[in-house]
Amino acid sequence: MPEYLVAAAVSVAVVVAAELVWLRTGLFRSRGYWITVLIVLGFQIVVDGWLTKLSDPVVIYADWAISGVRAPWDIPIEDFLFGFTLVTATLLGWVSARTAEGASKRRTRLDASAVPAAFDAAASRYDALVAASPGYHRALRASARRIGLPVGGAGARVLDLGCGTGASTAALLACAPHAQIVAVDGSTGMLARARAKSWPPSVTFVHAQAEALRQWGLEGSFDAVFAAYLVRNLAEPDELLAAVRALLRPGAPLVVHEYSVRDSLPHRVIWSLVCWSLIIPMGAVSTGDPRLFTYLWRSVLRFDGAAQFRNRLRRAGFTEVDSSTARGWQHGIVHTFHARREAIR
Ligand SMILES: C[S@@+](CC[C@H](N)C(=O)[O-])C[C@H]1O[C@@H](n2cnc3c(N)ncnc32)[C@H](O)[C@@H]1O
């Protein structure tokens, strides 16, 4: 099968559908857009023509992966399809980000307070969607291991903040099978999915907003806190970090597993490409509503860079702050932040 042809054609269909069905920025009606496409095409022909010339190729394509149609010169037509997708997806990203504050768009966007309710609606599809993300569970387990509780967490009480359908809870359980795990989420739909799974009696689920844990009845001190894909969703992350620090016993660790791409342009580009070619179309098709997934894309672009978030943790009073990044396609995109409440001397 000519895989490159299929992938390039699908990418064009996805980007055109994203504009016509969901974004509706009007980009295709803009003269500037078509002039941009022509300028890019001009440069692409010169550069691509030199790279793919069959007399002395720099880039060689497997014959089975392409249609075999090459023009002008020896350029495979698939390159033009894929180039169109890259340019259009990038411009759509810019245009839709620029109009983020526009009143006509606001009603189609989520703000932080609406996030748990949006997860209610997506809860039934959440597990299938994360199962399609290579390395999702492996990366969660790698982060959970950073908690580093001795003897499988025997005698320890651990908080899983923003537990969702229990993926992060399962990662915690695998690393600390003897700990008492309190798993908290603000979405009743996600919690219902989590509770429906099979758990040992040491795991309990609590419905609470992360911003107001004490008001929702969550008391006591914890030997570790894990927050996977939560902090970016909060309007006031500093307040959450202060509340978490107060819940931790002195010397206990906080591990935050989170997307962070602000420090790196290549990772921002990869993140946008993954979102617009896979996550947003798949999420929209399976839940019937793209907003949670366009929100995901935007919230990650807006969130702190890794250095910024480490500083935020230090400002919140945590010590021994460090971070590492995940493996595979998530490298440079998903990070594990490790910090401790200072010990009493
Ligand atoms: C992307 S899911 C992550 C779930 C799980 N930790 C995992 O790793 O798969 C984020 C979860 O955070 C929850 N959440 C978002 N904002 C919240 C808030 N302010 N308070 C409590 N939960 C919140 C959502 O309901 C959702 O279940």
The ligand as an SDF file (V2000), in Angstrom:
LIG
                    3D

 27 29  0  0  0  0  0  0  0  0999 V2000
   -6.7290   14.4970   31.8230 C   0  0  0  0  0  0  0  0  0  0  0  0
   -7.6330   13.8610   33.1600 S   0  0  0  0  0  0  0  0  0  0  0  0
   -6.3660   12.9390   33.9710 C   0  0  0  0  0  0  0  0  0  0  0  0
   -6.9080   11.7800   34.7190 C   0  0  0  0  0  0  0  0  0  0  0  0
   -5.8650   10.8670   35.3280 C   0  0  0  0  0  0  0  0  0  0  0  0
   -5.0480   11.5440   36.3120 N   0  0  0  0  0  0  0  0  0  0  0  0
   -5.0090   10.2390   34.2700 C   0  0  0  0  0  0  0  0  0  0  0  0
   -3.7870   10.3930   34.3700 O   0  0  0  0  0  0  0  0  0  0  0  0
   -5.5130    9.6160   33.3300 O   0  0  0  0  0  0  0  0  0  0  0  0
   -7.7620   15.2840   34.2100 C   0  0  0  0  0  0  0  0  0  0  0  0
   -8.7470   15.0640   35.3280 C   0  0  0  0  0  0  0  0  0  0  0  0
   -8.6540   16.1980   36.1920 O   0  0  0  0  0  0  0  0  0  0  0  0
   -9.9580   16.4930   36.6250 C   0  0  0  0  0  0  0  0  0  0  0  0
  -10.0030   17.9240   36.9760 N   0  0  0  0  0  0  0  0  0  0  0  0
   -9.7790   18.9730   36.1660 C   0  0  0  0  0  0  0  0  0  0  0  0
   -9.8940   20.1190   36.8700 N   0  0  0  0  0  0  0  0  0  0  0  0
  -10.2120   19.7590   38.1370 C   0  0  0  0  0  0  0  0  0  0  0  0
  -10.4630   20.4670   39.3200 C   0  0  0  0  0  0  0  0  0  0  0  0
  -10.4160   21.7910   39.3330 N   0  0  0  0  0  0  0  0  0  0  0  0
  -10.7200   19.7760   40.4520 N   0  0  0  0  0  0  0  0  0  0  0  0
  -10.7640   18.4180   40.4440 C   0  0  0  0  0  0  0  0  0  0  0  0
  -10.5430   17.6810   39.3500 N   0  0  0  0  0  0  0  0  0  0  0  0
  -10.2710   18.3410   38.2080 C   0  0  0  0  0  0  0  0  0  0  0  0
  -10.8590   16.1880   35.4630 C   0  0  0  0  0  0  0  0  0  0  0  0
  -12.1940   15.9660   35.8920 O   0  0  0  0  0  0  0  0  0  0  0  0
  -10.1970   14.9670   34.8750 C   0  0  0  0  0  0  0  0  0  0  0  0
  -10.7630   13.7880   35.3720 O   0  0  0  0  0  0  0  0  0  0  0  0
  1  2  1  0
  2  3  1  0
  2 10  1  0
  3  4  1  0
  4  5  1  0
  5  6  1  0
  5  7  1  0
  7  8  2  0
  7  9  1  0
 10 11  1  0
 11 12  1  0
 11 26  1  0
 12 13  1  0
 13 14  1  0
 13 24  1  0
 14 15  1  0
 14 23  1  0
 15 16  2  0
 16 17  1  0
 17 18  1  0
 17 23  2  0
 18 19  1  0
 18 20  2  0
 20 21  1  0
 21 22  2  0
 22 23  1  0
 24 25  1  0
 24 26  1  0
 26 27  1  0
M  CHG  2   2   1   9  -1
M  END
$$$$
